[in-house]
Amino acid sequence: MSGSIRASNLLHQWWIPSTKLPLGTRRRRSSRLPIGLISALEARLGHSLCLCQQLQTATGAVIDKSSKHEMVGAFQKLPMVMPSIDILSSAQRKARNVTPTKGIANIAKRERNRGAKQLDALMKELAVPLRMYMEKFPNKRFLHPYERSLIELTFGEGNYEEVLGRVDALRKRLISVGKQHASLCAKSSSKREAEERLSEGLKMLEDVFQLGRNAVDDLVNVAKTLRAMPVVDPQISTLCLVGAPNVGKSSLVRILSTGKPEVCNYPFTTRGILMGHIVFNYERFQVTDTPGLLTRRDDDRNNLEKLTLAVLSYLPTAVLYVHDLSGECGTSPYDQFITYKEIKERFKDHLWLDVVSKCDLLEDSPANILEDDDTDRYKRFGPDGAIRVSIKNEVGVDELKRRVQDLLLSQMARLRAEKSQVES
């Protein structure tokens, strides 16, 4: 590329457009460079310019994408939002400490100068934090699809934008009222009038803020909720545990990873996405425990179930599907089989491992029994190739850990292959 740049510079010196020649200068062709060399340089320059345009286009696309679309992790970049009472008390204290401009001898002028400056200070101390929040909270349209789904499922469709809209409306109202009363105070004709307008303006600004303070406090709760959500790195191989409620997913997460989810014998114990990690061969892997799926149409699913589907839809995960054939989980084996077939077909591109949990509660069935019906066979044995595990009796645990490691290594190889393909 350096040779091409030198060729470009040389040609720029050799061919000077007539519009750029100094006045009264005639174009001359130097005899120092042969015509053949010039043609070769032009050809090389043309190739270099074409290559540079391609690189510029590619780089421009990447820059444009990165400037708009966030990778996973946007929630951890959210600012700390001050409670409304703290914003107001801080603003009032700073406004009171504002003094008039030095050198004003006239008492009336000095008082209206002080009043206008204090009103302007209070307005800015209230409005500037709100503006900063509006700039730092991401536009939902530009978030990673997984994080966009988390916002919608956690707060409801449109509620995130509604809170931000109320905060921005409060900011605009404060600026409007502050400027109006600062202008009135600056036009006061006497010291007493300036004091009255200052008092009136301060009260008006405080009333406006108090009236809209709920928007700020709602934003505090939004920020806390989003920051508390687990970070999932799509570049790291991830194992997602899926299954009906109360089939034993959380118990498996506890023995497989560093995650410590709540383990109870009732449905929907898992109230969100819970994260853990596995480390082996000097590599770190992620494990997610997801809310249980029931046998019903997507339109009828609750937000917890939709959260599980969002993880499978938007994150490159390997699936550990957990089945409970004992009848203890509250979902019949028949319903589990229906849901399993639907999820397996929908996410058939994912790497997959099936586990039958609580096998200590199952009656032993000869492996060579042939069932004519797939459902009956599933009720006895689970899916073909499933590992039987009992956390209580530590049955199948070692085999499960070995198979999970193999699955995660395969997922890691797939991610690296996809990354190399994109980079090339």
C-alpha positions in Angstrom: 0.0 0.0 0.0 2.9 2.4 0.7 4.1 1.9 -2.9 0.7 2.8 -4.1 0.7 6.0 -2.0 4.0 7.0 -3.4 2.7 6.4 -6.9 -0.3 8.5 -6.1 1.8 11.4 -4.8 4.1 11.1 -7.8 1.1 11.3 -10.2 -0.3 14.2 -8.3 3.0 16.1 -8.8 3.1 15.0 -12.5 -0.4 15.8 -13.6 -1.6 19.1 -12.2 -5.0 20.2 -13.4 -5.1 23.5 -15.2 -7.5 24.9 -12.7 -4.9 24.4 -9.9 -1.9 25.9 -11.9 -0.7 29.3 -10.7 -1.9 32.2 -12.8 0.2 32.7 -15.9 1.7 29.3 -15.7 1.4 27.0 -18.7 1.0 23.2 -18.3 4.2 21.4 -19.2 4.9 17.7 -19.4 8.2 16.9 -17.9 10.5 14.7 -19.9 11.9 13.0 -16.8 9.3 10.2 -16.8 8.7 7.9 -19.8 5.2 7.5 -21.1 5.3 3.8 -20.3 6.1 4.4 -16.7 3.3 6.9 -16.4 0.8 4.4 -17.8 2.0 1.8 -15.3 1.7 4.3 -12.4 -1.8 5.2 -13.6 -2.8 1.6 -13.7 -1.4 0.9 -10.2 -3.0 4.1 -8.8 -6.4 3.1 -10.3 -6.1 -0.3 -8.6 -5.1 1.3 -5.3 -7.9 3.9 -5.5 -10.4 1.1 -6.1 -9.0 -0.9 -3.2 -9.1 2.1 -1.0 -12.7 2.8 -1.9 -13.6 -0.8 -1.1 -11.9 -0.6 2.3 -13.5 2.8 3.0 -16.9 1.4 2.2 -16.4 -1.6 4.4 -14.9 0.5 7.2 -17.7 3.0 6.9 -20.3 0.3 7.2 -18.7 -1.1 10.3 -18.3 2.4 11.9 -21.9 3.2 11.1 -23.1 -0.1 12.6 -21.1 0.3 15.7 -22.2 3.9 16.2 -25.9 2.9 16.2 -26.2 -0.8 17.3 -25.0 -1.9 20.7 -23.5 -5.2 21.5 -24.8 -7.2 24.4 -23.8 -5.4 27.6 -25.6 -2.0 27.1 -27.4 -2.3 30.4 -24.1 -2.3 32.3 -23.3 1.1 30.8 -26.4 2.8 32.1 -25.7 5.8 34.4 -26.5 6.0 38.0 -29.8 7.8 38.3 -30.2 10.0 41.3 -33.6 9.9 43.1 -35.7 13.0 42.5 -35.4 14.2 46.1 -31.6 14.2 45.8 -31.6 16.0 42.5 -34.0 18.7 43.9 -32.1 19.2 47.2 -28.7 19.4 45.4 -30.1 21.9 42.9 -31.6 24.1 45.6 -28.4 24.2 47.6 -26.3 25.1 44.6 -28.7 27.8 43.4 -28.8 29.5 46.8 -25.0 29.8 46.7 -25.0 31.8 43.4 -24.0 35.4 44.0 -24.5 38.5 41.8 -21.9 39.6 39.4 -19.2 41.7 41.1 -19.0 45.4 40.4 -22.8 46.2 40.2 -23.3 49.2 42.5 -27.0 49.8 41.9 -29.0 47.8 44.5 -31.9 47.0 42.1 -29.6 46.0 39.3 -27.6 43.8 41.6 -30.7 42.1 43.0 -32.2 41.3 39.7 -28.9 40.1 38.5 -28.7 37.7 41.5 -32.3 36.6 41.0 -31.9 35.9 37.3 -28.6 33.9 37.9 -30.2 31.9 40.7 -33.2 31.0 38.6 -30.9 30.0 35.7 -28.8 27.9 38.0 -31.7 26.1 39.5 -33.1 25.4 36.1 -29.8 24.0 34.8 -29.2 21.9 38.0 -32.5 20.3 37.5 -32.5 19.9 33.7 -28.9 18.9 33.0 -29.0 15.6 34.9 -32.2 14.7 33.0 -30.6 15.6 29.7 -27.6 13.4 30.6 -30.0 10.5 31.4 -31.7 10.9 28.0 -28.3 10.7 26.2 -27.0 7.7 28.2 -30.1 5.5 28.1 -30.0 3.6 24.8 -32.6 3.8 22.1 -34.3 0.4 22.2 -34.3 0.1 18.4 -30.5 0.0 18.3 -30.1 -2.6 21.1 -29.1 -6.2 20.5 -32.4 -8.2 19.9 -31.9 -10.2 23.1 -31.7 -7.1 25.2 -34.5 -5.5 23.3 -36.6 -8.6 24.2 -35.6 -8.3 27.9 -36.9 -4.7 28.0 -40.2 -5.5 26.4 -40.8 -8.6 28.5 -39.7 -7.0 31.8 -41.5 -3.6 31.5 -44.1 -4.3 28.9 -44.4 -3.0 25.3 -43.8 0.7 25.1 -43.3 1.3 28.9 -39.5 1.9 28.6 -40.0 4.6 26.0 -42.9 6.1 28.0 -40.7 6.6 31.1 -38.0 8.2 29.0 -40.6 10.4 27.3 -41.9 11.6 30.6 -38.4 12.5 31.8 -37.7 14.4 28.6 -41.0 16.3 28.9 -40.1 17.3 32.4 -36.7 18.5 31.2 -38.3 20.7 28.5 -40.9 22.1 30.9 -38.2 23.0 33.4 -36.2 24.9 30.8 -39.2 26.7 29.5 -40.3 27.8 33.0 -36.8 28.6 34.1 -36.1 30.9 31.1 -39.4 32.6 31.5 -39.0 33.5 35.1 -35.3 34.4 34.8 -36.3 36.8 32.0 -39.0 38.4 34.2 -36.6 38.8 37.1 -34.0 40.4 34.9 -36.6 43.0 33.9 -37.5 44.0 37.4 -37.6 47.7 38.1 -36.9 47.6 41.8 -35.1 45.5 44.4 -38.4 44.4 46.0 -39.9 43.3 42.6 -36.7 41.4 41.8 -37.0 39.5 45.1 -40.6 38.7 44.6 -40.0 37.4 41.1 -37.1 35.4 42.3 -39.3 33.8 45.0 -42.1 33.2 42.6 -39.7 31.6 40.0 -38.0 29.4 42.5 -41.4 28.1 43.7 -42.6 27.6 40.2 -39.5 25.5 39.2 -39.8 23.4 42.4 -43.5 22.8 41.8 -42.9 21.7 38.2 -40.2 19.3 39.3 -42.3 17.9 42.1 -45.2 17.4 39.7 -43.0 15.3 37.4 -40.7 13.7 40.0 -42.4 10.3 39.5 -40.9 10.1 36.1 -37.4 10.4 37.6 -38.1 7.8 40.3 -39.5 5.4 37.6 -36.3 5.8 35.7 -34.3 5.0 38.9 -36.2 1.7 39.0 -35.7 1.0 35.3 -32.0 1.5 35.6 -31.7 -0.7 38.7 -33.7 -3.5 37.0 -31.7 -3.4 33.8 -28.3 -3.3 35.5 -29.2 -6.3 37.6 -29.9 -8.4 34.6 -27.2 -11.0 33.9 -24.7 -10.3 31.2 -24.5 -12.9 28.4 -21.5 -12.7 26.1 -22.5 -14.0 22.6 -18.9 -14.6 21.8 -18.6 -17.2 24.7 -20.0 -20.7 24.3 -23.2 -20.9 26.3 -25.3 -23.8 27.6 -29.0 -23.1 27.9 -31.1 -25.4 30.2 -34.7 -25.7 28.9 -37.7 -27.7 29.9 -41.0 -27.6 31.7 -41.3 -25.9 35.1 -39.9 -27.8 38.1 -38.2 -30.6 36.1 -34.8 -30.0 37.9 -33.1 -27.4 35.7 -31.9 -25.3 38.6 -30.5 -28.4 40.4 -28.5 -29.2 37.3 -27.2 -25.7 37.0 -25.9 -25.9 40.6 -23.9 -29.0 40.0 -22.6 -28.0 36.5 -21.6 -24.4 37.2 -21.0 -21.6 39.6 -24.6 -20.5 39.4 -26.7 -20.9 42.6 -30.3 -20.6 41.6 -33.2 -21.2 44.0 -34.2 -24.8 44.2 -37.8 -25.5 45.3 -40.4 -28.1 44.6 -42.9 -25.9 42.9 -43.3 -24.5 39.4 -41.8 -21.3 38.0 -39.2 -21.0 40.8 -36.9 -19.4 38.2 -38.2 -15.9 37.7 -35.7 -14.8 35.1 -32.5 -15.7 33.3 -29.9 -17.0 35.9 -26.3 -17.2 34.9 -23.5 -19.4 36.0 -20.1 -20.3 34.5 -18.0 -23.5 33.9 -14.3 -23.4 33.6 -12.2 -26.2 32.2 -9.2 -26.5 29.9 -8.5 -22.8 30.8 -11.7 -21.8 28.9 -14.7 -20.1 30.5 -18.2 -21.1 29.4 -21.6 -19.7 30.3 -24.6 -21.6 31.7 -28.2 -20.2 31.7 -31.1 -21.4 33.7 -34.4 -20.4 32.1 -38.0 -20.3 33.2 -40.1 -23.4 32.4 -42.1 -23.8 29.2 -45.7 -25.1 29.3 -47.7 -26.7 26.5 -49.5 -23.9 24.8 -49.4 -21.5 21.8 -46.9 -18.7 21.8 -49.7 -16.1 22.1 -50.8 -17.6 25.4 -47.3 -17.8 26.9 -46.5 -15.6 29.9 -43.5 -13.3 29.8 -41.3 -15.8 31.7 -41.8 -18.3 28.9 -41.2 -15.7 26.3 -37.9 -14.9 28.0 -36.8 -18.5 27.5 -37.7 -18.3 23.8 -35.8 -15.0 23.5 -32.6 -16.6 24.8 -33.0 -19.5 22.2 -33.9 -17.1 19.4 -31.3 -14.4 19.8 -28.2 -16.0 21.5 -26.0 -18.7 20.0 -26.6 -21.3 22.6 -26.3 -25.1 22.9 -29.4 -26.7 24.5 -29.6 -29.0 27.5 -33.2 -30.1 27.5 -34.4 -31.5 30.8 -37.3 -34.0 31.0 -39.0 -35.3 34.2 -41.0 -38.5 33.5 -41.7 -39.1 37.2 -44.9 -37.1 37.2 -43.7 -34.9 40.1 -43.1 -31.7 38.2 -46.7 -30.9 37.6 -46.5 -31.3 33.8 -47.4 -34.7 32.4 -44.9 -36.6 30.3 -47.4 -36.3 27.4 -47.4 -32.5 27.5 -43.7 -32.4 28.0 -43.3 -34.5 24.8 -45.5 -32.1 22.8 -43.5 -29.1 23.9 -40.2 -30.9 23.4 -41.0 -31.8 19.8 -42.1 -28.2 19.0 -39.0 -26.6 20.6 -36.7 -29.2 19.0 -38.1 -28.5 15.6 -38.1 -24.7 16.0 -34.4 -24.6 17.2 -33.1 -27.6 15.3 -29.9 -25.7 14.3 -28.8 -25.6 17.9 -26.5 -28.2 19.3 -28.5 -30.4 21.6 -28.3 -32.8 24.6 -31.3 -34.4 26.4 -31.4 -35.3 30.1 -34.0 -37.3 32.0 -33.8 -36.0 35.6 -35.0 -37.6 38.8 -34.3 -41.1 37.4 -34.3 -42.5 41.0 -38.1 -42.0 40.9 -38.6 -44.0 37.7 -39.3 -47.7 37.5 -36.7 -49.7 35.6 -37.8 -50.7 32.2 -36.0 -53.2 30.0 -34.2 -51.3 27.3 -35.1 -53.8 24.6 -38.9 -53.2 24.9 -40.2 -51.9 21.6 -43.0 -49.4 21.7 -45.2 -48.8 18.7 -46.1 -45.3 19.7 -43.5 -42.5 20.1 -45.4 -41.0 23.0 -45.4 -44.3 24.9 -41.7 -44.8 24.3 -41.0 -41.2 25.4 -43.0 -41.8 28.7 -40.8 -44.8 29.5 -37.3 -43.7 28.3 -37.4 -40.1 27.2 -35.9 -39.0 23.9 -33.5 -41.3 22.1 -29.9 -40.9 23.5 -31.0 -39.1 26.6 -28.8 -39.3 29.7 -30.5 -40.5 32.9 -29.5 -38.4 35.9 -30.4 -38.4 39.6 -28.9 -35.5 41.6 -30.1 -37.2 44.8 -28.3 -40.5 44.2 -25.5 -39.0 42.0 -26.5 -41.2 39.2 -25.2 -40.2 35.7 -23.7 -36.9 37.0 -20.1 -37.7 35.8 -21.4 -38.7 32.4 -23.5 -35.5 32.2 -20.5 -33.3 33.0 -18.4 -35.0 30.4 -21.1 -34.7 27.7 -21.7 -31.1 28.6 -18.0 -30.3 28.2 -18.0 -32.0 24.8 -21.1 -30.0 23.8 -19.6 -26.7 24.9 -16.4 -27.4 23.1 -18.3 -28.1 19.9 -20.3 -24.9 20.4 -17.1 -23.0 20.9 -15.6 -24.4 17.7 -18.8 -23.5 15.8 -18.6 -19.9 17.1 -15.0 -19.5 16.1 -15.7 -20.9 12.7 -18.5 -18.4 12.2 -16.3 -15.6 13.4 -13.5 -16.6 11.0 -16.0 -16.7 8.2 -17.3 -13.3 8.9 -13.8 -11.8 9.2 -12.7 -13.4 5.9 
